[in-house]
Amino acid sequence: MKEKIKTKKITSQEMMQIQIKILEYIIDICDKNNIEYFMIGGSLIGTIRHNGFIPWDDDIDIALLREDYNRLLNILSKTQNTQYKVIDKTTQKDYFYPFFKVMDKTTILKEKKFKEIKEYGIYVDVFAIDGLPKEEKLLNKRYKKQKNLQRLIFLNNAKKIEEKNPIKKIGKQLLVIYSHIIGNKRILEQYDKVCTKYSAKKTEYAISNWPIYKKEKEIHKSKNFYKMKKHKFESLDVKVPVNYDEVLKTTFNDYMTPPPEEERKSHHEIEVYYK
């Protein structure tokens, strides 16, 4: 009879401390190799508004221009570390995100809505910033391709389809079948091809390689990601865009005003344990 392995659940405060240590590890690698990174999304709001985590948040997001992103991924992949490791589509076949994470190997993380990823633990998300074509027609076409492929990624790896409308549900089920036929590997290859066509260093506009908001909230001026400055985040000094105000107003509008009490909750559905 197989012995059941006991695991200890990780509290939200413990999880935050683990993520801070992961971020510290990434920052050290970036500083030693002259690689520019910056806080993004909710982590950027937290840095500016709270000097750390948004109190009800549970993750850390950083981003780099694609060229720096590739350099960091390459260095981290070759760095031997007993505590941390890189996880991306090249390291694990069951990993389905088009960006990489730096993960704590002593922890276990389970996402309730998605299929299980083996050897998955508490992480820091690392996103790439890519360029966009200037012509509106081309930009819209490029954005639509990215979002359609992103949808296939979600549908191919969701545990169940959540859709009340019966007609829309049939449409989603057909897309699920299609995504299963193609498979994660090919979807991610197509996704990367779409994202990397333009460099943010050579274009006027830029976008993250994992946009989750409406188009107008995701498209930024590329120059806003060229210059950084230091800002306090919990016990660390982290980098933020010099023009962080414009970046945050584009995505979140009035980012200094916290949302209503009922909206102050994590957007992730996860369980975390020590190994």
Disulfide bonds with the S-S distance in Angstrom:
none
